[in-house]
Amino acid sequence: MLNKKVKKVKIPFQITVREFAQRLGMDTPEIIKKLMENGIMASINESIDYETAVIIAEDLGFETKPDQTFKSGDVITLEKLQEILKHEQENKDLLSPRPPIVTILGHVDHGKTTLLDTLRKTHIAEKESGGITQHITAYQIRKKGKLITFIDTPGHEAFQSMRQRGAGLADIAILVVAADDGVKPQTKEVADFILENKIPCIVAINKIDKPEANVNKVHQELAEIGILLEGYGGEIPYNEISAKNDMGLDKLLDTILLIADIQDFKANKERGAFGIVLEAHKDPEKGFVATILIKTGTLKVGQDVIVGDKYGRIRDIKDYAGHSIKSASPSMPVTITGLSEILNSNDILQVMDQKIGRKNRKLMRGSIKSGPQRVGAISSKELIKNINKALIKRYSVIIKTDVRGTLEAIKQILETLKSNEVSLDILYEGVGPITETDIQTAQTSQATVYGFNVNPTSAANRLAENINVSVKTYSVIYELIEDIKEQMSELLDPEIKRTDLGRLKVLAQFKNLKKGMVVGGSVSQGKIVKGQHLEIVRDKNIIGNGMLTQLQQNKQDAVRVKENMECGITFEGKERIEVGDTLICYKEEKIKRKL
């Protein structure tokens, strides 16, 4: 008797009932009926989890295999999302076109935000402190009836992680290079990231209308960092533009659409949404708010979501222009409310079926918040480390910012402020206005409170003044960093610079004092100066030091005595001076050090 061949099926960790039926090659009503027999009420477009799908499939005689590695309670990472998106592309029948996601990258002040301003006919750059983009923002424009999603990222060196996150989200990267400035450090950093991750790229050579523009030089410098342009030995398309004067931007958009047509970007609109958190903050009226870029699936008002280790139910969705919408499809940047806590940038949002989602949400929270506890005696090595740590001077701070992405950027830079003598102690970090609790914590720990794009509440401000807590607010990140760096530098012990002034040969002892003695001698070199340090040298060995507190020449008080002259001195110090010793007179200067 021949064994019946068992059908094999791949199942992702989350799948809609419709897609599940398609994978099994069965009618959707049959699957819904089977789910009902197992106590699960799910409609055709609702999602079921991996464990449920496996039970149903095996009951129906299928052998299952996971599409992605996933366990209940796991947090979906960016890497796992990339795997999910990769596997999604294998089933072409379930996919439909989506707008390309484009990120604008390049060196600070090369015109990235001005480019987007001109495309959107707004003026974000003028609203940014110092004219530098300090958040990731995302929005859409329409060209030839087709949508294009743009992500703006900061160009200043302080924002490396945010730039790389923006590049990692993109289908197409536009590398902006100013024709009058050429390739700069952030240009090279971005180029390396684009080449390493094989992201389709367009070069926008900006500011071509400026008298100092040198396009040929830009071509050459780009070639030196591996960006080979079309017509110059490579295949990377480029456009010459002036973002400020709206020159060449239509051609740039045409180039984006051409690459999008070639790449044929698609996603599965029918599945529960997966998205990436770009920014998050707390709004005094709306609660916890997050900007999400939908990567696949559809996000709807009322759905349960898990984002990293946090959860919520979508209360409101707004598009990039601030209009309330009922649902968001792939490649859309949206703002959502209804979250339980403030989210972290780069966290992954995933939609869960309302019934199953609540169950998994409890499992996930328990899994994440219960970690292994370490109990045991501290080792001698750890003890020494802790003692050394205790001896280091500390500068304690509390940091509050307007959005999570900025907080991450600030922390990334602060981590580079390393010193063996001074440690930066971040007592608390958070998003939102500076509160009375922040002030009270700062007083207890003698910390300084720093705010970026946020201010103290009126009550917190009064409390800070009453209990003398220092509160500093900034709207430009590198100014905040410089202040912290300066305050840490103040705690460094100064560098002592020694300058030798002269030498005295001791010829006589006149009087022993309680804390020193009076001696006489001849200045053999340089000069001897009152109030300076003295070092005692005997038989070429240094035996001690002290201070020259009184100086006389010809029994008259003197400030200094020159070479080849005799004098009497009062030495203050522990060591005894003998006839024949040499006293070296020197001064010390304290030089302020910096991190």
matplotlib code that plots the C-alpha trace (Angstrom):
import matplotlib.pyplot as plt

x = [0.0, 1.4, 1.7, -0.3, 2.1, 1.8, 1.5, 4.0, 3.1, 5.1, 3.3, 4.5, 4.1, 1.0, -1.3, -4.8, -7.5, -7.7, -4.0, -4.0, -6.7, -4.8, -1.6, -3.5, -5.3, -8.7, -11.9, -11.9, -15.3, -13.8, -11.0, -13.4, -15.5, -12.4, -11.3, -14.8, -14.6, -11.4, -13.2, -11.7, -14.0, -12.1, -13.3, -11.7, -9.4, -8.5, -5.1, -4.3, -1.0, 1.5, 0.5, -3.2, -2.4, -0.1, -2.8, -5.4, -3.1, -1.9, -5.5, -6.2, -3.3, -0.6, 3.1, 4.0, 7.2, 7.7, 8.2, 10.2, 11.6, 9.2, 8.2, 5.3, 6.6, 9.4, 9.9, 9.9, 13.2, 14.1, 16.1, 13.1, 10.9, 13.4, 13.0, 9.2, 9.3, 11.7, 9.5, 6.4, 7.9, 7.9, 4.1, 3.6, -0.2, -0.8, 1.2, 0.1, 2.1, 3.1, 4.7, 8.6, 10.1, 12.8, 15.3, 17.3, 20.8, 24.0, 26.2, 24.8, 23.8, 24.0, 20.3, 18.4, 15.6, 15.4, 14.9, 12.0, 10.6, 10.5, 8.9, 6.2, 6.0, 6.5, 9.2, 10.3, 13.9, 13.0, 11.2, 14.2, 16.5, 19.8, 18.4, 19.5, 17.0, 16.9, 14.1, 13.2, 10.1, 8.1, 5.6, 4.2, 4.0, 2.3, 3.9, 2.2, -0.6, 1.8, 2.7, 6.3, 7.1, 10.0, 11.9, 14.1, 17.0, 19.5, 22.9, 24.9, 27.5, 25.5, 22.9, 24.7, 22.3, 19.2, 20.7, 21.5, 18.0, 16.5, 18.7, 17.8, 14.0, 14.4, 13.8, 15.7, 18.4, 19.0, 22.5, 22.6, 26.0, 26.4, 28.2, 30.0, 31.2, 31.8, 32.2, 32.3, 32.6, 28.9, 28.7, 31.3, 29.6, 26.3, 27.9, 29.6, 26.2, 24.4, 27.1, 27.3, 23.6, 23.1, 20.4, 19.3, 20.7, 20.3, 22.8, 21.4, 24.1, 22.6, 23.3, 24.4, 23.3, 25.9, 29.0, 31.3, 29.7, 32.1, 30.2, 33.2, 35.0, 31.9, 32.0, 35.7, 35.3, 32.3, 34.3, 37.0, 34.5, 33.0, 30.0, 30.4, 27.8, 26.2, 28.5, 31.5, 32.3, 29.3, 25.5, 24.3, 21.9, 22.3, 20.5, 21.9, 19.5, 19.0, 16.6, 16.3, 15.3, 13.3, 15.7, 15.8, 13.4, 10.9, 13.7, 14.7, 11.2, 11.1, 14.3, 12.7, 9.6, 11.8, 13.8, 10.5, 9.1, 12.3, 12.3, 8.6, 8.0, 5.1, 3.6, 0.7, -2.1, -4.4, -2.3, -2.1, 0.3, 3.9, 5.5, 8.6, 8.5, 10.2, 9.4, 7.5, 6.5, 3.9, 1.3, -0.5, -3.9, -3.5, -1.3, 1.4, 1.8, 4.1, 5.0, 5.0, 6.0, 3.9, 6.1, 3.5, -0.2, -2.9, -3.3, -6.9, -8.5, -9.6, -6.9, -4.8, -1.1, 2.1, 5.1, 8.4, 7.4, 4.4, 0.9, -2.2, -5.4, -5.3, -7.5, -6.7, -4.6, -3.5, -1.7, 1.4, -0.8, -2.6, -5.9, -7.7, -8.0, -9.6, -6.7, -3.1, -1.6, 2.0, 4.6, 2.3, 3.8, 1.1, 0.7, -1.1, -2.5, -3.9, -0.6, 0.0, 3.5, 6.0, 7.6, 11.2, 12.4, 13.1, 10.6, 8.4, 4.6, 2.6, -1.2, -2.7, -6.2, -8.3, -9.0, -5.7, -3.8, -4.9, -3.7, -0.4, 0.0, -0.1, 2.4, 4.7, 4.6, 5.3, 8.1, 9.8, 9.5, 10.5, 14.2, 16.8, 17.7, 21.4, 22.1, 25.5, 28.6, 30.5, 33.9, 37.1, 37.6, 34.1, 34.8, 38.0, 36.1, 33.3, 35.9, 37.6, 34.3, 33.4, 36.6, 35.8, 34.2, 30.7, 28.6, 24.9, 22.2, 18.5, 17.6, 14.2, 13.4, 10.5, 10.7, 12.4, 14.6, 16.3, 16.9, 18.6, 20.8, 21.8, 22.6, 24.7, 26.9, 27.2, 28.5, 31.5, 32.4, 34.7, 37.2, 39.1, 38.6, 35.0, 31.9, 28.6, 25.8, 22.4, 20.0, 16.9, 15.9, 12.5, 10.3, 8.0, 8.1, 10.4, 8.3, 8.4, 9.5, 12.5, 13.4, 13.1, 15.3, 17.9, 18.0, 18.4, 21.3, 22.8, 22.1, 21.6, 18.4, 18.7, 15.8, 15.8, 12.8, 11.0, 10.5, 9.7, 6.1, 5.3, 5.2, 8.6, 10.1, 9.0, 10.3, 13.7, 14.1, 13.1, 15.5, 18.3, 18.3, 20.0, 17.7, 19.1, 17.1, 18.3, 16.9, 20.1, 21.6, 25.3, 24.9, 23.5, 26.3, 28.9, 27.5, 27.6, 31.1, 32.2, 30.7, 32.5, 35.7, 35.4, 35.6, 38.9, 42.0, 44.0, 47.3, 50.3, 52.9, 56.3, 58.8, 62.3, 63.4, 66.8, 69.2, 70.6, 73.8, 73.3, 76.3, 75.0, 72.3, 71.0, 67.9, 65.7, 62.0, 59.0, 57.9, 61.1, 64.4, 66.4, 69.4, 71.8, 73.4, 74.5, 72.3, 74.2, 71.7, 68.7, 66.8, 65.2, 61.7, 59.7, 56.5, 57.6, 58.3, 61.7, 63.1, 66.0, 68.7, 71.5, 74.1, 72.0, 68.9, 65.7, 65.0, 62.1, 60.4, 58.6, 57.9, 60.1, 58.1, 60.6, 63.6, 66.3, 69.3, 71.8, 69.3, 66.6, 63.4, 63.4, 61.0, 63.7, 67.5, 69.4, 72.3, 75.7, 74.1, 73.9, 70.7, 68.9, 65.7, 63.0, 62.1, 58.8, 58.7, 59.3, 62.8, 66.0, 68.4, 72.1, 75.1, 76.1, 72.5, 71.1, 67.7, 65.8, 63.3, 60.3, 56.8, 53.7, 50.8, 47.4, 46.1, 42.5, 41.9, 39.1, 37.5]
y = [0.0, 3.4, 6.1, 9.2, 12.1, 14.8, 18.3, 20.9, 24.5, 27.5, 29.6, 33.0, 34.0, 36.1, 35.5, 36.6, 33.9, 34.7, 34.2, 31.1, 29.5, 30.4, 28.7, 25.6, 25.6, 25.5, 27.6, 30.4, 29.3, 25.9, 27.5, 29.8, 26.8, 25.0, 28.0, 28.2, 24.5, 25.5, 28.4, 31.1, 33.6, 35.2, 36.9, 36.6, 39.7, 39.1, 37.7, 34.5, 33.7, 31.1, 28.6, 28.7, 28.3, 25.3, 23.5, 24.1, 23.1, 19.9, 19.0, 19.2, 16.9, 19.4, 19.4, 22.9, 24.9, 28.4, 31.2, 33.2, 32.3, 33.7, 32.8, 34.2, 37.0, 37.9, 41.5, 42.1, 43.7, 45.6, 42.6, 40.3, 42.7, 42.6, 38.8, 39.1, 41.5, 39.3, 36.2, 38.3, 38.9, 35.2, 35.1, 37.5, 36.8, 38.6, 41.7, 45.0, 48.2, 50.6, 54.1, 54.2, 55.3, 57.9, 59.2, 62.4, 62.1, 64.1, 66.6, 69.4, 72.5, 70.9, 71.7, 68.5, 70.1, 73.0, 70.4, 68.9, 72.3, 73.2, 69.9, 70.3, 74.1, 74.6, 76.0, 73.4, 74.6, 78.0, 76.4, 74.2, 75.8, 76.9, 75.9, 72.3, 69.4, 67.8, 65.2, 62.6, 63.7, 61.9, 63.0, 62.3, 64.2, 63.3, 63.2, 62.1, 60.7, 58.6, 59.0, 59.2, 59.0, 61.1, 60.7, 63.6, 62.9, 65.2, 65.9, 67.1, 64.7, 64.4, 62.4, 59.4, 56.8, 58.7, 59.0, 55.3, 54.5, 56.7, 55.1, 51.6, 52.4, 53.6, 52.0, 54.8, 57.1, 60.6, 61.7, 65.5, 67.1, 70.9, 71.9, 74.7, 72.5, 69.0, 65.7, 66.1, 63.7, 63.0, 62.5, 59.8, 58.2, 58.1, 56.8, 54.0, 53.0, 53.1, 51.0, 48.5, 47.9, 48.1, 50.7, 52.1, 55.6, 58.9, 61.8, 65.3, 67.8, 70.9, 74.7, 74.5, 78.2, 79.5, 81.2, 78.9, 75.7, 73.2, 70.1, 68.4, 68.5, 66.9, 64.1, 63.5, 63.5, 61.2, 58.7, 58.8, 57.5, 54.8, 56.7, 56.3, 58.3, 57.6, 58.9, 58.9, 55.2, 54.1, 53.4, 55.7, 58.3, 61.9, 65.3, 68.8, 70.9, 74.1, 73.3, 77.0, 78.1, 75.0, 74.0, 70.4, 69.0, 67.7, 65.7, 64.4, 63.2, 61.5, 59.7, 58.5, 57.2, 55.5, 53.6, 52.8, 51.3, 49.2, 48.0, 47.4, 48.0, 45.9, 44.9, 42.8, 45.3, 42.5, 41.5, 43.2, 46.2, 46.3, 49.7, 51.4, 54.1, 57.2, 59.6, 59.6, 62.1, 62.8, 65.4, 67.0, 66.7, 63.6, 61.4, 59.3, 60.0, 58.3, 58.8, 55.5, 54.5, 51.6, 49.0, 46.4, 45.6, 48.0, 49.8, 50.6, 52.7, 50.4, 47.7, 46.3, 46.8, 45.8, 48.1, 46.8, 45.9, 48.3, 48.0, 50.0, 50.3, 52.7, 55.6, 57.9, 57.9, 61.1, 61.3, 63.5, 66.6, 66.1, 64.8, 62.0, 58.8, 55.4, 53.3, 53.5, 51.4, 50.4, 53.3, 55.7, 57.9, 58.4, 59.7, 57.5, 57.8, 55.3, 54.0, 52.9, 54.4, 56.5, 54.4, 54.1, 55.1, 52.1, 49.9, 47.8, 48.1, 45.0, 44.6, 41.8, 40.3, 41.8, 38.5, 36.8, 40.0, 40.6, 37.1, 37.5, 41.0, 39.6, 36.9, 39.4, 41.8, 39.0, 37.7, 41.0, 42.3, 39.2, 38.7, 36.5, 37.7, 37.7, 36.9, 36.1, 37.4, 40.2, 39.2, 40.9, 42.1, 43.7, 45.2, 46.9, 48.1, 49.6, 51.3, 52.8, 53.9, 55.5, 57.6, 59.1, 62.5, 62.6, 65.1, 64.2, 65.3, 64.8, 65.1, 65.8, 66.2, 66.8, 63.5, 60.1, 60.3, 63.5, 61.9, 58.9, 61.3, 63.2, 60.0, 58.7, 61.8, 61.9, 58.3, 59.6, 62.0, 59.5, 60.3, 58.3, 61.1, 62.4, 60.3, 61.6, 60.2, 60.4, 60.0, 60.1, 60.6, 61.2, 62.9, 65.8, 69.0, 69.3, 68.5, 69.0, 65.4, 66.1, 69.1, 67.1, 64.3, 66.8, 68.4, 65.0, 64.0, 67.5, 67.2, 69.7, 69.4, 69.8, 70.3, 70.2, 71.9, 71.6, 73.9, 73.5, 73.6, 76.8, 74.8, 73.1, 76.5, 78.0, 74.9, 75.1, 78.7, 78.0, 75.1, 76.4, 73.6, 74.5, 74.1, 74.7, 74.6, 74.5, 74.3, 73.4, 70.0, 70.7, 73.7, 71.4, 68.9, 71.7, 72.9, 69.4, 68.9, 72.2, 71.3, 68.0, 69.7, 72.0, 68.9, 67.8, 68.4, 71.2, 70.4, 71.7, 73.4, 73.9, 76.5, 76.6, 80.2, 79.8, 78.0, 78.9, 77.4, 77.2, 78.7, 79.1, 78.1, 81.0, 79.8, 76.7, 77.5, 75.4, 74.8, 75.6, 77.5, 80.5, 80.0, 82.1, 81.4, 82.6, 82.6, 80.4, 80.5, 82.6, 84.3, 83.6, 84.9, 85.4, 83.4, 80.6, 76.9, 75.6, 72.1, 70.7, 68.9, 67.0, 64.9, 65.1, 63.6, 65.5, 65.2, 67.6, 70.8, 73.8, 77.5, 80.6, 82.8, 85.7, 87.0, 89.5, 91.1, 93.2, 92.8, 94.5, 92.8, 91.9, 90.4, 88.8, 88.3, 87.9, 85.6, 86.0, 87.8, 86.7, 86.6, 85.2, 83.2, 81.9, 78.3, 76.8, 73.0, 69.8, 68.9, 70.3, 72.2, 71.7, 73.7, 72.6, 71.9, 73.4, 75.0, 75.1, 78.0, 77.3, 78.4, 76.4, 77.3, 75.6, 75.1, 74.3, 71.0, 70.0, 66.7]
z = [0.0, -1.0, 1.6, 0.8, 0.1, 2.8, 1.5, 2.9, 3.6, 4.9, 7.5, 8.7, 12.3, 11.4, 8.5, 7.3, 7.0, 3.3, 2.7, 4.9, 2.8, -0.4, 1.0, 1.8, -1.5, 0.2, 0.2, 2.7, 4.3, 5.1, 7.0, 8.9, 9.8, 11.1, 13.1, 14.7, 15.7, 17.6, 19.3, 17.2, 15.5, 12.6, 9.5, 6.0, 6.5, 10.1, 11.1, 13.0, 14.7, 13.8, 16.6, 15.6, 11.9, 12.6, 14.6, 11.9, 9.0, 10.8, 11.6, 7.9, 7.1, 6.1, 7.2, 8.3, 8.2, 9.6, 7.1, 9.6, 13.0, 15.6, 19.1, 21.0, 23.1, 20.8, 19.9, 16.1, 15.2, 12.1, 10.9, 11.5, 9.6, 6.7, 6.6, 6.7, 3.8, 1.9, 2.3, 1.4, -2.1, -2.8, -3.2, -6.1, -6.4, -3.1, -3.9, -5.3, -6.3, -3.6, -3.8, -3.6, -0.3, -1.0, 1.5, 1.1, 2.4, 2.4, 4.3, 6.4, 4.6, 1.2, 0.6, 1.5, 3.4, 0.9, -1.9, 0.0, 0.8, -2.8, -3.7, -1.1, -1.4, 2.4, 4.6, 7.1, 7.0, 8.4, 11.3, 12.2, 14.8, 13.2, 9.8, 10.5, 10.3, 13.7, 13.3, 10.7, 8.9, 6.2, 3.6, 0.2, -3.1, -6.4, -9.8, -13.0, -10.8, -8.8, -5.1, -3.9, -0.1, 1.1, 4.3, 5.4, 7.7, 9.5, 7.9, 10.9, 12.2, 15.4, 13.7, 12.2, 13.6, 12.4, 8.9, 8.7, 10.0, 7.2, 4.6, 5.9, 5.4, 1.9, -1.5, -3.2, -1.8, -3.1, -2.3, -2.3, -3.0, -3.2, -6.4, -4.6, -1.7, -3.0, -1.1, 2.7, 5.6, 5.9, 2.1, 2.3, 5.3, 3.5, 0.2, 2.1, 3.6, 0.3, -1.5, 1.4, 1.5, -2.3, -2.1, -5.5, -5.6, -7.5, -7.0, -6.9, -7.6, -6.0, -6.1, -9.7, -10.1, -7.7, -9.2, -7.3, -8.6, -10.0, -11.3, -12.8, -9.5, -7.8, -10.4, -9.7, -5.9, -6.1, -8.2, -5.5, -2.9, -5.2, -6.6, -10.3, -12.3, -15.7, -18.4, -16.0, -15.9, -13.8, -13.8, -11.0, -12.4, -11.5, -11.9, -11.7, -9.7, -7.8, -5.0, -4.0, -7.5, -8.5, -11.3, -12.5, -9.9, -12.5, -14.0, -10.6, -9.9, -13.4, -12.5, -9.2, -11.0, -13.7, -11.0, -9.2, -12.5, -12.9, -9.3, -9.3, -5.5, -4.2, -0.8, 0.5, 1.4, 2.7, 5.7, 9.0, 8.9, 9.8, 10.2, 11.6, 14.2, 12.9, 15.8, 19.0, 21.7, 24.3, 23.5, 26.5, 24.8, 22.6, 24.8, 23.3, 19.6, 17.0, 13.4, 11.6, 8.1, 6.9, 5.2, 4.3, 5.1, 6.1, 9.4, 10.5, 13.2, 16.1, 15.5, 18.4, 17.8, 19.5, 19.0, 20.4, 24.0, 24.1, 23.0, 22.2, 20.1, 17.2, 18.2, 15.3, 12.1, 10.4, 7.1, 6.6, 6.0, 9.3, 7.8, 9.8, 7.7, 8.5, 7.2, 6.0, 3.2, 2.4, 2.0, 3.8, 6.6, 9.3, 12.8, 15.3, 18.8, 21.3, 22.6, 26.2, 26.5, 24.5, 21.7, 20.7, 17.3, 15.0, 16.9, 14.7, 14.8, 14.1, 13.9, 15.9, 15.6, 18.5, 20.2, 19.5, 19.9, 23.5, 24.4, 22.7, 24.1, 27.7, 26.8, 25.2, 28.1, 30.5, 28.4, 28.0, 31.5, 33.3, 32.8, 34.5, 38.0, 39.0, 42.6, 44.1, 45.8, 44.0, 42.8, 43.8, 40.2, 40.2, 43.6, 42.4, 39.3, 41.5, 43.8, 40.8, 39.4, 42.7, 42.6, 39.2, 39.3, 38.0, 36.2, 36.7, 34.2, 33.5, 29.8, 28.4, 24.6, 22.4, 20.5, 20.9, 17.8, 19.0, 22.4, 20.8, 18.7, 21.9, 23.7, 20.8, 20.9, 24.7, 24.6, 22.7, 25.6, 27.3, 30.1, 32.7, 35.2, 34.6, 34.0, 32.6, 34.7, 32.9, 35.9, 33.8, 30.2, 28.7, 26.3, 27.2, 29.3, 32.3, 35.4, 39.1, 39.5, 37.2, 39.4, 42.7, 41.3, 40.2, 43.6, 45.4, 43.0, 42.5, 38.8, 36.0, 34.0, 30.2, 27.9, 24.1, 22.4, 25.7, 28.6, 32.3, 33.4, 35.3, 38.6, 37.7, 36.9, 40.3, 42.1, 40.3, 41.3, 44.9, 45.5, 43.2, 40.5, 37.3, 34.2, 30.7, 27.5, 24.0, 20.5, 18.7, 19.6, 19.3, 21.6, 24.3, 23.7, 23.9, 27.3, 28.8, 27.4, 29.0, 32.4, 32.4, 31.4, 34.5, 36.7, 35.2, 37.3, 35.6, 33.9, 35.9, 33.8, 35.5, 34.4, 36.1, 36.9, 38.5, 40.9, 44.3, 45.8, 49.6, 51.4, 55.0, 57.5, 59.6, 61.5, 62.0, 62.0, 63.1, 59.5, 57.6, 57.9, 56.9, 54.6, 52.5, 49.2, 45.8, 42.6, 40.2, 37.3, 36.3, 39.1, 42.4, 42.8, 46.1, 46.4, 44.0, 44.6, 45.7, 45.0, 47.1, 45.2, 47.1, 45.3, 42.2, 44.0, 44.7, 48.4, 48.9, 48.0, 49.6, 49.1, 49.1, 51.4, 52.1, 50.1, 51.1, 49.4, 51.4, 54.4, 52.3, 51.2, 47.6, 45.0, 42.9, 42.9, 39.7, 38.7, 40.5, 43.4, 47.1, 49.1, 52.1, 51.9, 54.1, 53.1, 54.1, 54.0, 55.9, 54.6, 56.2, 53.9, 54.2, 53.1, 49.6, 48.5, 45.3, 45.4, 42.1, 42.0, 39.7, 39.1, 38.4, 36.1, 36.2, 32.6, 32.1, 30.3, 27.9, 27.0]

ax = plt.figure().add_subplot(projection="3d")
ax.plot(x, y, z, "-o")
ax.set_aspect("equal")
plt.show()
